[in-house]
Amino acid sequence: MLAIEVDGESHHGNEEHNEERQKKIEQFGVSFLRFDDLEIRHNLDGVLKKIEAWIESYETTHPRPLSRGEEDKLR
């Protein structure tokens, strides 16, 4: 449920279009993380930490449902 968007030169001047597209996609429960291409080139570790933090937060607030096998073991 995560979209990772890399903004670079092609995004400059298209902010309004990008915002509209993002809002439409978010209606389906998808969250966005945006990174500038320069940030990825020069701070990849920081970018990965932000993504990992998002995943940890999501997993804490959205526990995954049990599979049938897991449900059967609980009975």
PyMOL Python script that loads the backbone (N, CA, C, O; Angstrom):
from pymol import cmd

cmd.read_pdbstr("""\
ATOM      1  N   MET A   1       0.815  -1.187   0.000  1.00  0.00           N
ATOM      2  CA  MET A   1       0.000   0.000   0.000  1.00  0.00           C
ATOM      3  C   MET A   1       0.863   1.258   0.000  1.00  0.00           C
ATOM      4  O   MET A   1       0.477   2.296   0.538  1.00  0.00           O
ATOM      5  N   LEU A   2       2.024   1.146  -0.607  1.00  0.00           N
ATOM      6  CA  LEU A   2       2.961   2.259  -0.647  1.00  0.00           C
ATOM      7  C   LEU A   2       3.411   2.512  -2.078  1.00  0.00           C
ATOM      8  O   LEU A   2       3.801   1.591  -2.796  1.00  0.00           O
ATOM      9  N   ALA A   3       3.351   3.762  -2.475  1.00  0.00           N
ATOM     10  CA  ALA A   3       3.903   4.191  -3.758  1.00  0.00           C
ATOM     11  C   ALA A   3       5.111   5.057  -3.445  1.00  0.00           C
ATOM     12  O   ALA A   3       5.044   5.963  -2.615  1.00  0.00           O
ATOM     13  N   ILE A   4       6.202   4.771  -4.110  1.00  0.00           N
ATOM     14  CA  ILE A   4       7.412   5.567  -3.945  1.00  0.00           C
ATOM     15  C   ILE A   4       7.609   6.344  -5.229  1.00  0.00           C
ATOM     16  O   ILE A   4       7.763   5.766  -6.306  1.00  0.00           O
ATOM     17  N   GLU A   5       7.604   7.647  -5.104  1.00  0.00           N
ATOM     18  CA  GLU A   5       7.733   8.503  -6.279  1.00  0.00           C
ATOM     19  C   GLU A   5       9.081   9.207  -6.236  1.00  0.00           C
ATOM     20  O   GLU A   5       9.476   9.775  -5.217  1.00  0.00           O
ATOM     21  N   VAL A   6       9.763   9.157  -7.346  1.00  0.00           N
ATOM     22  CA  VAL A   6      11.039   9.846  -7.488  1.00  0.00           C
ATOM     23  C   VAL A   6      10.806  11.062  -8.370  1.00  0.00           C
ATOM     24  O   VAL A   6      10.477  10.944  -9.551  1.00  0.00           O
ATOM     25  N   ASP A   7      10.983  12.231  -7.769  1.00  0.00           N
ATOM     26  CA  ASP A   7      10.800  13.474  -8.506  1.00  0.00           C
ATOM     27  C   ASP A   7      12.135  13.920  -9.077  1.00  0.00           C
ATOM     28  O   ASP A   7      13.140  14.003  -8.370  1.00  0.00           O
ATOM     29  N   GLY A   8      12.122  14.198 -10.345  1.00  0.00           N
ATOM     30  CA  GLY A   8      13.306  14.698 -11.026  1.00  0.00           C
ATOM     31  C   GLY A   8      12.916  15.793 -11.988  1.00  0.00           C
ATOM     32  O   GLY A   8      11.869  16.420 -11.831  1.00  0.00           O
ATOM     33  N   GLU A   9      13.735  16.025 -12.963  1.00  0.00           N
ATOM     34  CA  GLU A   9      13.476  17.099 -13.922  1.00  0.00           C
ATOM     35  C   GLU A   9      12.123  16.982 -14.603  1.00  0.00           C
ATOM     36  O   GLU A   9      11.459  17.991 -14.839  1.00  0.00           O
ATOM     37  N   SER A  10      11.709  15.770 -14.918  1.00  0.00           N
ATOM     38  CA  SER A  10      10.444  15.599 -15.643  1.00  0.00           C
ATOM     39  C   SER A  10       9.241  16.006 -14.802  1.00  0.00           C
ATOM     40  O   SER A  10       8.158  16.220 -15.346  1.00  0.00           O
ATOM     41  N   HIS A  11       9.408  16.117 -13.488  1.00  0.00           N
ATOM     42  CA  HIS A  11       8.302  16.492 -12.622  1.00  0.00           C
ATOM     43  C   HIS A  11       8.176  18.001 -12.429  1.00  0.00           C
ATOM     44  O   HIS A  11       7.121  18.489 -12.025  1.00  0.00           O
ATOM     45  N   HIS A  12       9.226  18.725 -12.711  1.00  0.00           N
ATOM     46  CA  HIS A  12       9.188  20.174 -12.528  1.00  0.00           C
ATOM     47  C   HIS A  12       8.205  20.792 -13.524  1.00  0.00           C
ATOM     48  O   HIS A  12       8.276  20.561 -14.731  1.00  0.00           O
ATOM     49  N   GLY A  13       7.302  21.570 -12.979  1.00  0.00           N
ATOM     50  CA  GLY A  13       6.282  22.187 -13.818  1.00  0.00           C
ATOM     51  C   GLY A  13       5.024  21.347 -13.933  1.00  0.00           C
ATOM     52  O   GLY A  13       4.022  21.813 -14.476  1.00  0.00           O
ATOM     53  N   ASN A  14       5.051  20.113 -13.432  1.00  0.00           N
ATOM     54  CA  ASN A  14       3.883  19.229 -13.488  1.00  0.00           C
ATOM     55  C   ASN A  14       3.297  18.981 -12.098  1.00  0.00           C
ATOM     56  O   ASN A  14       2.588  17.996 -11.888  1.00  0.00           O
ATOM     57  N   GLU A  15       3.588  19.860 -11.162  1.00  0.00           N
ATOM     58  CA  GLU A  15       3.179  19.643  -9.778  1.00  0.00           C
ATOM     59  C   GLU A  15       1.669  19.466  -9.645  1.00  0.00           C
ATOM     60  O   GLU A  15       1.211  18.595  -8.906  1.00  0.00           O
ATOM     61  N   GLU A  16       0.894  20.284 -10.355  1.00  0.00           N
ATOM     62  CA  GLU A  16      -0.566  20.200 -10.254  1.00  0.00           C
ATOM     63  C   GLU A  16      -1.065  18.844 -10.762  1.00  0.00           C
ATOM     64  O   GLU A  16      -1.913  18.219 -10.127  1.00  0.00           O
ATOM     65  N   HIS A  17      -0.548  18.396 -11.889  1.00  0.00           N
ATOM     66  CA  HIS A  17      -0.929  17.087 -12.439  1.00  0.00           C
ATOM     67  C   HIS A  17      -0.550  15.976 -11.465  1.00  0.00           C
ATOM     68  O   HIS A  17      -1.334  15.056 -11.233  1.00  0.00           O
ATOM     69  N   ASN A  18       0.652  16.063 -10.895  1.00  0.00           N
ATOM     70  CA  ASN A  18       1.115  15.038  -9.953  1.00  0.00           C
ATOM     71  C   ASN A  18       0.235  14.989  -8.713  1.00  0.00           C
ATOM     72  O   ASN A  18      -0.069  13.910  -8.204  1.00  0.00           O
ATOM     73  N   GLU A  19      -0.173  16.156  -8.227  1.00  0.00           N
ATOM     74  CA  GLU A  19      -1.041  16.232  -7.047  1.00  0.00           C
ATOM     75  C   GLU A  19      -2.387  15.575  -7.325  1.00  0.00           C
ATOM     76  O   GLU A  19      -2.885  14.812  -6.498  1.00  0.00           O
ATOM     77  N   GLU A  20      -2.975  15.862  -8.472  1.00  0.00           N
ATOM     78  CA  GLU A  20      -4.264  15.274  -8.845  1.00  0.00           C
ATOM     79  C   GLU A  20      -4.156  13.758  -8.955  1.00  0.00           C
ATOM     80  O   GLU A  20      -5.009  13.026  -8.452  1.00  0.00           O
ATOM     81  N   ARG A  21      -3.108  13.299  -9.613  1.00  0.00           N
ATOM     82  CA  ARG A  21      -2.899  11.856  -9.770  1.00  0.00           C
ATOM     83  C   ARG A  21      -2.719  11.193  -8.413  1.00  0.00           C
ATOM     84  O   ARG A  21      -3.284  10.129  -8.157  1.00  0.00           O
ATOM     85  N   GLN A  22      -1.936  11.818  -7.545  1.00  0.00           N
ATOM     86  CA  GLN A  22      -1.692  11.261  -6.218  1.00  0.00           C
ATOM     87  C   GLN A  22      -2.998  11.164  -5.427  1.00  0.00           C
ATOM     88  O   GLN A  22      -3.248  10.149  -4.777  1.00  0.00           O
ATOM     89  N   LYS A  23      -3.827  12.198  -5.471  1.00  0.00           N
ATOM     90  CA  LYS A  23      -5.099  12.176  -4.748  1.00  0.00           C
ATOM     91  C   LYS A  23      -5.991  11.035  -5.221  1.00  0.00           C
ATOM     92  O   LYS A  23      -6.642  10.377  -4.410  1.00  0.00           O
ATOM     93  N   LYS A  24      -6.022  10.799  -6.532  1.00  0.00           N
ATOM     94  CA  LYS A  24      -6.832   9.707  -7.075  1.00  0.00           C
ATOM     95  C   LYS A  24      -6.335   8.359  -6.560  1.00  0.00           C
ATOM     96  O   LYS A  24      -7.131   7.504  -6.170  1.00  0.00           O
ATOM     97  N   ILE A  25      -5.036   8.177  -6.562  1.00  0.00           N
ATOM     98  CA  ILE A  25      -4.459   6.909  -6.115  1.00  0.00           C
ATOM     99  C   ILE A  25      -4.653   6.723  -4.612  1.00  0.00           C
ATOM    100  O   ILE A  25      -4.911   5.610  -4.155  1.00  0.00           O
ATOM    101  N   GLU A  26      -4.531   7.809  -3.837  1.00  0.00           N
ATOM    102  CA  GLU A  26      -4.705   7.725  -2.389  1.00  0.00           C
ATOM    103  C   GLU A  26      -6.118   7.311  -2.001  1.00  0.00           C
ATOM    104  O   GLU A  26      -6.328   6.790  -0.905  1.00  0.00           O
ATOM    105  N   GLN A  27      -7.086   7.533  -2.878  1.00  0.00           N
ATOM    106  CA  GLN A  27      -8.457   7.106  -2.602  1.00  0.00           C
ATOM    107  C   GLN A  27      -8.559   5.590  -2.452  1.00  0.00           C
ATOM    108  O   GLN A  27      -9.521   5.087  -1.872  1.00  0.00           O
ATOM    109  N   PHE A  28      -7.577   4.864  -2.970  1.00  0.00           N
ATOM    110  CA  PHE A  28      -7.557   3.409  -2.858  1.00  0.00           C
ATOM    111  C   PHE A  28      -6.756   2.944  -1.647  1.00  0.00           C
ATOM    112  O   PHE A  28      -6.494   1.751  -1.493  1.00  0.00           O
ATOM    113  N   GLY A  29      -6.365   3.891  -0.785  1.00  0.00           N
ATOM    114  CA  GLY A  29      -5.635   3.537   0.423  1.00  0.00           C
ATOM    115  C   GLY A  29      -4.126   3.476   0.257  1.00  0.00           C
ATOM    116  O   GLY A  29      -3.417   3.016   1.152  1.00  0.00           O
ATOM    117  N   VAL A  30      -3.639   3.932  -0.874  1.00  0.00           N
ATOM    118  CA  VAL A  30      -2.203   3.919  -1.133  1.00  0.00           C
ATOM    119  C   VAL A  30      -1.574   5.179  -0.561  1.00  0.00           C
ATOM    120  O   VAL A  30      -2.086   6.280  -0.767  1.00  0.00           O
ATOM    121  N   SER A  31      -0.470   5.025   0.153  1.00  0.00           N
ATOM    122  CA  SER A  31       0.281   6.159   0.694  1.00  0.00           C
ATOM    123  C   SER A  31       1.458   6.454  -0.219  1.00  0.00           C
ATOM    124  O   SER A  31       1.951   5.574  -0.926  1.00  0.00           O
ATOM    125  N   PHE A  32       1.898   7.692  -0.195  1.00  0.00           N
ATOM    126  CA  PHE A  32       3.008   8.114  -1.041  1.00  0.00           C
ATOM    127  C   PHE A  32       4.206   8.535  -0.213  1.00  0.00           C
ATOM    128  O   PHE A  32       4.064   9.213   0.804  1.00  0.00           O
ATOM    129  N   LEU A  33       5.365   8.135  -0.646  1.00  0.00           N
ATOM    130  CA  LEU A  33       6.625   8.695  -0.181  1.00  0.00           C
ATOM    131  C   LEU A  33       7.283   9.298  -1.409  1.00  0.00           C
ATOM    132  O   LEU A  33       7.416   8.637  -2.439  1.00  0.00           O
ATOM    133  N   ARG A  34       7.691  10.539  -1.299  1.00  0.00           N
ATOM    134  CA  ARG A  34       8.330  11.220  -2.420  1.00  0.00           C
ATOM    135  C   ARG A  34       9.786  11.503  -2.089  1.00  0.00           C
ATOM    136  O   ARG A  34      10.135  11.897  -0.975  1.00  0.00           O
ATOM    137  N   PHE A  35      10.605  11.293  -3.075  1.00  0.00           N
ATOM    138  CA  PHE A  35      12.025  11.585  -2.941  1.00  0.00           C
ATOM    139  C   PHE A  35      12.494  12.305  -4.188  1.00  0.00           C
ATOM    140  O   PHE A  35      12.075  11.985  -5.301  1.00  0.00           O
ATOM    141  N   ASP A  36      13.347  13.258  -3.996  1.00  0.00           N
ATOM    142  CA  ASP A  36      13.977  13.938  -5.115  1.00  0.00           C
ATOM    143  C   ASP A  36      15.092  13.037  -5.632  1.00  0.00           C
ATOM    144  O   ASP A  36      15.765  12.365  -4.850  1.00  0.00           O
ATOM    145  N   ASP A  37      15.287  13.024  -6.935  1.00  0.00           N
ATOM    146  CA  ASP A  37      16.312  12.142  -7.492  1.00  0.00           C
ATOM    147  C   ASP A  37      17.702  12.457  -6.935  1.00  0.00           C
ATOM    148  O   ASP A  37      18.529  11.554  -6.805  1.00  0.00           O
ATOM    149  N   LEU A  38      17.968  13.713  -6.607  1.00  0.00           N
ATOM    150  CA  LEU A  38      19.264  14.066  -6.024  1.00  0.00           C
ATOM    151  C   LEU A  38      19.426  13.464  -4.630  1.00  0.00           C
ATOM    152  O   LEU A  38      20.523  13.058  -4.249  1.00  0.00           O
ATOM    153  N   GLU A  39      18.334  13.410  -3.874  1.00  0.00           N
ATOM    154  CA  GLU A  39      18.384  12.794  -2.553  1.00  0.00           C
ATOM    155  C   GLU A  39      18.737  11.313  -2.672  1.00  0.00           C
ATOM    156  O   GLU A  39      19.514  10.785  -1.877  1.00  0.00           O
ATOM    157  N   ILE A  40      18.171  10.663  -3.653  1.00  0.00           N
ATOM    158  CA  ILE A  40      18.462   9.240  -3.853  1.00  0.00           C
ATOM    159  C   ILE A  40      19.919   9.051  -4.256  1.00  0.00           C
ATOM    160  O   ILE A  40      20.587   8.134  -3.777  1.00  0.00           O
ATOM    161  N   ARG A  41      20.405   9.908  -5.127  1.00  0.00           N
ATOM    162  CA  ARG A  41      21.799   9.791  -5.576  1.00  0.00           C
ATOM    163  C   ARG A  41      22.807  10.064  -4.466  1.00  0.00           C
ATOM    164  O   ARG A  41      23.860   9.431  -4.397  1.00  0.00           O
ATOM    165  N   HIS A  42      22.468  11.017  -3.597  1.00  0.00           N
ATOM    166  CA  HIS A  42      23.456  11.475  -2.617  1.00  0.00           C
ATOM    167  C   HIS A  42      23.190  11.015  -1.192  1.00  0.00           C
ATOM    168  O   HIS A  42      24.050  11.174  -0.325  1.00  0.00           O
ATOM    169  N   ASN A  43      22.010  10.443  -0.930  1.00  0.00           N
ATOM    170  CA  ASN A  43      21.686  10.021   0.431  1.00  0.00           C
ATOM    171  C   ASN A  43      20.820   8.767   0.407  1.00  0.00           C
ATOM    172  O   ASN A  43      19.758   8.731   1.029  1.00  0.00           O
ATOM    173  N   LEU A  44      21.265   7.756  -0.299  1.00  0.00           N
ATOM    174  CA  LEU A  44      20.473   6.541  -0.444  1.00  0.00           C
ATOM    175  C   LEU A  44      20.188   5.892   0.903  1.00  0.00           C
ATOM    176  O   LEU A  44      19.085   5.391   1.123  1.00  0.00           O
ATOM    177  N   ASP A  45      21.166   5.892   1.811  1.00  0.00           N
ATOM    178  CA  ASP A  45      20.934   5.312   3.134  1.00  0.00           C
ATOM    179  C   ASP A  45      19.789   6.020   3.852  1.00  0.00           C
ATOM    180  O   ASP A  45      18.956   5.364   4.477  1.00  0.00           O
ATOM    181  N   GLY A  46      19.738   7.336   3.772  1.00  0.00           N
ATOM    182  CA  GLY A  46      18.663   8.095   4.394  1.00  0.00           C
ATOM    183  C   GLY A  46      17.311   7.776   3.779  1.00  0.00           C
ATOM    184  O   GLY A  46      16.307   7.666   4.482  1.00  0.00           O
ATOM    185  N   VAL A  47      17.293   7.631   2.471  1.00  0.00           N
ATOM    186  CA  VAL A  47      16.056   7.278   1.766  1.00  0.00           C
ATOM    187  C   VAL A  47      15.572   5.907   2.220  1.00  0.00           C
ATOM    188  O   VAL A  47      14.389   5.723   2.509  1.00  0.00           O
ATOM    189  N   LEU A  48      16.489   4.949   2.280  1.00  0.00           N
ATOM    190  CA  LEU A  48      16.111   3.596   2.712  1.00  0.00           C
ATOM    191  C   LEU A  48      15.600   3.600   4.150  1.00  0.00           C
ATOM    192  O   LEU A  48      14.659   2.874   4.470  1.00  0.00           O
ATOM    193  N   LYS A  49      16.203   4.403   5.013  1.00  0.00           N
ATOM    194  CA  LYS A  49      15.734   4.496   6.401  1.00  0.00           C
ATOM    195  C   LYS A  49      14.323   5.058   6.465  1.00  0.00           C
ATOM    196  O   LYS A  49      13.516   4.601   7.275  1.00  0.00           O
ATOM    197  N   LYS A  50      14.013   6.032   5.635  1.00  0.00           N
ATOM    198  CA  LYS A  50      12.660   6.592   5.605  1.00  0.00           C
ATOM    199  C   LYS A  50      11.649   5.542   5.134  1.00  0.00           C
ATOM    200  O   LYS A  50      10.549   5.444   5.678  1.00  0.00           O
ATOM    201  N   ILE A  51      12.024   4.769   4.134  1.00  0.00           N
ATOM    202  CA  ILE A  51      11.128   3.717   3.636  1.00  0.00           C
ATOM    203  C   ILE A  51      10.935   2.655   4.715  1.00  0.00           C
ATOM    204  O   ILE A  51       9.808   2.228   4.966  1.00  0.00           O
ATOM    205  N   GLU A  52      12.020   2.225   5.352  1.00  0.00           N
ATOM    206  CA  GLU A  52      11.928   1.222   6.421  1.00  0.00           C
ATOM    207  C   GLU A  52      11.057   1.734   7.573  1.00  0.00           C
ATOM    208  O   GLU A  52      10.257   0.979   8.124  1.00  0.00           O
ATOM    209  N   ALA A  53      11.207   2.998   7.935  1.00  0.00           N
ATOM    210  CA  ALA A  53      10.407   3.571   9.020  1.00  0.00           C
ATOM    211  C   ALA A  53       8.930   3.573   8.640  1.00  0.00           C
ATOM    212  O   ALA A  53       8.074   3.291   9.478  1.00  0.00           O
ATOM    213  N   TRP A  54       8.624   3.890   7.379  1.00  0.00           N
ATOM    214  CA  TRP A  54       7.234   3.875   6.934  1.00  0.00           C
ATOM    215  C   TRP A  54       6.663   2.460   7.059  1.00  0.00           C
ATOM    216  O   TRP A  54       5.549   2.276   7.551  1.00  0.00           O
ATOM    217  N   ILE A  55       7.429   1.465   6.614  1.00  0.00           N
ATOM    218  CA  ILE A  55       6.968   0.072   6.669  1.00  0.00           C
ATOM    219  C   ILE A  55       6.722  -0.350   8.110  1.00  0.00           C
ATOM    220  O   ILE A  55       5.694  -0.958   8.409  1.00  0.00           O
ATOM    221  N   GLU A  56       7.650  -0.037   9.004  1.00  0.00           N
ATOM    222  CA  GLU A  56       7.478  -0.400  10.416  1.00  0.00           C
ATOM    223  C   GLU A  56       6.235   0.257  11.004  1.00  0.00           C
ATOM    224  O   GLU A  56       5.475  -0.387  11.727  1.00  0.00           O
ATOM    225  N   SER A  57       6.028   1.521  10.701  1.00  0.00           N
ATOM    226  CA  SER A  57       4.856   2.231  11.193  1.00  0.00           C
ATOM    227  C   SER A  57       3.576   1.617  10.637  1.00  0.00           C
ATOM    228  O   SER A  57       2.599   1.444  11.365  1.00  0.00           O
ATOM    229  N   TYR A  58       3.583   1.293   9.361  1.00  0.00           N
ATOM    230  CA  TYR A  58       2.400   0.701   8.728  1.00  0.00           C
ATOM    231  C   TYR A  58       2.084  -0.646   9.355  1.00  0.00           C
ATOM    232  O   TYR A  58       0.927  -0.933   9.663  1.00  0.00           O
ATOM    233  N   GLU A  59       3.113  -1.482   9.547  1.00  0.00           N
ATOM    234  CA  GLU A  59       2.885  -2.805  10.118  1.00  0.00           C
ATOM    235  C   GLU A  59       2.366  -2.721  11.546  1.00  0.00           C
ATOM    236  O   GLU A  59       1.602  -3.583  11.980  1.00  0.00           O
ATOM    237  N   THR A  60       2.772  -1.694  12.277  1.00  0.00           N
ATOM    238  CA  THR A  60       2.308  -1.513  13.650  1.00  0.00           C
ATOM    239  C   THR A  60       0.836  -1.120  13.676  1.00  0.00           C
ATOM    240  O   THR A  60       0.082  -1.574  14.537  1.00  0.00           O
ATOM    241  N   THR A  61       0.435  -0.291  12.749  1.00  0.00           N
ATOM    242  CA  THR A  61      -0.942   0.208  12.746  1.00  0.00           C
ATOM    243  C   THR A  61      -1.887  -0.614  11.868  1.00  0.00           C
ATOM    244  O   THR A  61      -3.103  -0.435  11.935  1.00  0.00           O
ATOM    245  N   HIS A  62      -1.346  -1.503  11.058  1.00  0.00           N
ATOM    246  CA  HIS A  62      -2.157  -2.336  10.163  1.00  0.00           C
ATOM    247  C   HIS A  62      -1.690  -3.790  10.252  1.00  0.00           C
ATOM    248  O   HIS A  62      -1.039  -4.282   9.330  1.00  0.00           O
ATOM    249  N   PRO A  63      -2.013  -4.483  11.349  1.00  0.00           N
ATOM    250  CA  PRO A  63      -1.563  -5.871  11.448  1.00  0.00           C
ATOM    251  C   PRO A  63      -2.140  -6.712  10.315  1.00  0.00           C
ATOM    252  O   PRO A  63      -3.300  -6.553   9.936  1.00  0.00           O
ATOM    253  N   ARG A  64      -1.334  -7.588   9.794  1.00  0.00           N
ATOM    254  CA  ARG A  64      -1.805  -8.419   8.680  1.00  0.00           C
ATOM    255  C   ARG A  64      -2.787  -9.463   9.197  1.00  0.00           C
ATOM    256  O   ARG A  64      -2.636  -9.961  10.312  1.00  0.00           O
ATOM    257  N   PRO A  65      -3.789  -9.795   8.395  1.00  0.00           N
ATOM    258  CA  PRO A  65      -4.753 -10.813   8.819  1.00  0.00           C
ATOM    259  C   PRO A  65      -4.091 -12.184   8.883  1.00  0.00           C
ATOM    260  O   PRO A  65      -3.119 -12.449   8.174  1.00  0.00           O
ATOM    261  N   LEU A  66      -4.618 -13.042   9.729  1.00  0.00           N
ATOM    262  CA  LEU A  66      -4.105 -14.403   9.831  1.00  0.00           C
ATOM    263  C   LEU A  66      -4.479 -15.200   8.583  1.00  0.00           C
ATOM    264  O   LEU A  66      -5.550 -15.010   8.006  1.00  0.00           O
ATOM    265  N   SER A  67      -3.587 -16.084   8.184  1.00  0.00           N
ATOM    266  CA  SER A  67      -3.908 -16.989   7.080  1.00  0.00           C
ATOM    267  C   SER A  67      -4.795 -18.107   7.623  1.00  0.00           C
ATOM    268  O   SER A  67      -4.935 -18.254   8.837  1.00  0.00           O
ATOM    269  N   ARG A  68      -5.384 -18.882   6.744  1.00  0.00           N
ATOM    270  CA  ARG A  68      -6.236 -19.999   7.186  1.00  0.00           C
ATOM    271  C   ARG A  68      -5.460 -20.967   8.057  1.00  0.00           C
ATOM    272  O   ARG A  68      -5.973 -21.442   9.071  1.00  0.00           O
ATOM    273  N   GLY A  69      -4.228 -21.262   7.670  1.00  0.00           N
ATOM    274  CA  GLY A  69      -3.407 -22.182   8.448  1.00  0.00           C
ATOM    275  C   GLY A  69      -3.134 -21.653   9.841  1.00  0.00           C
ATOM    276  O   GLY A  69      -3.147 -22.404  10.816  1.00  0.00           O
ATOM    277  N   GLU A  70      -2.887 -20.360   9.929  1.00  0.00           N
ATOM    278  CA  GLU A  70      -2.647 -19.750  11.239  1.00  0.00           C
ATOM    279  C   GLU A  70      -3.922 -19.765  12.080  1.00  0.00           C
ATOM    280  O   GLU A  70      -3.874 -20.003  13.286  1.00  0.00           O
ATOM    281  N   GLU A  71      -5.062 -19.510  11.435  1.00  0.00           N
ATOM    282  CA  GLU A  71      -6.335 -19.546  12.149  1.00  0.00           C
ATOM    283  C   GLU A  71      -6.602 -20.942  12.695  1.00  0.00           C
ATOM    284  O   GLU A  71      -7.043 -21.090  13.835  1.00  0.00           O
ATOM    285  N   ASP A  72      -6.333 -21.981  11.874  1.00  0.00           N
ATOM    286  CA  ASP A  72      -6.564 -23.355  12.273  1.00  0.00           C
ATOM    287  C   ASP A  72      -5.702 -23.722  13.482  1.00  0.00           C
ATOM    288  O   ASP A  72      -6.160 -24.447  14.365  1.00  0.00           O
ATOM    289  N   LYS A  73      -4.474 -23.236  13.534  1.00  0.00           N
ATOM    290  CA  LYS A  73      -3.582 -23.538  14.659  1.00  0.00           C
ATOM    291  C   LYS A  73      -4.090 -22.943  15.953  1.00  0.00           C
ATOM    292  O   LYS A  73      -3.808 -23.476  17.026  1.00  0.00           O
ATOM    293  N   LEU A  74      -4.839 -21.841  15.878  1.00  0.00           N
ATOM    294  CA  LEU A  74      -5.360 -21.188  17.070  1.00  0.00           C
ATOM    295  C   LEU A  74      -6.587 -21.895  17.640  1.00  0.00           C
ATOM    296  O   LEU A  74      -6.966 -21.660  18.788  1.00  0.00           O
ATOM    297  N   ARG A  75      -7.192 -22.743  16.852  1.00  0.00           N
ATOM    298  CA  ARG A  75      -8.422 -23.429  17.299  1.00  0.00           C
ATOM    299  C   ARG A  75      -8.110 -24.586  18.184  1.00  0.00           C
ATOM    300  O   ARG A  75      -9.020 -25.272  18.648  1.00  0.00           O
TER     301      ARG A  75
END
""", "prot")
cmd.dss("prot")
cmd.show_as("cartoon", "prot")
cmd.util.cbc("prot")
cmd.orient("prot")
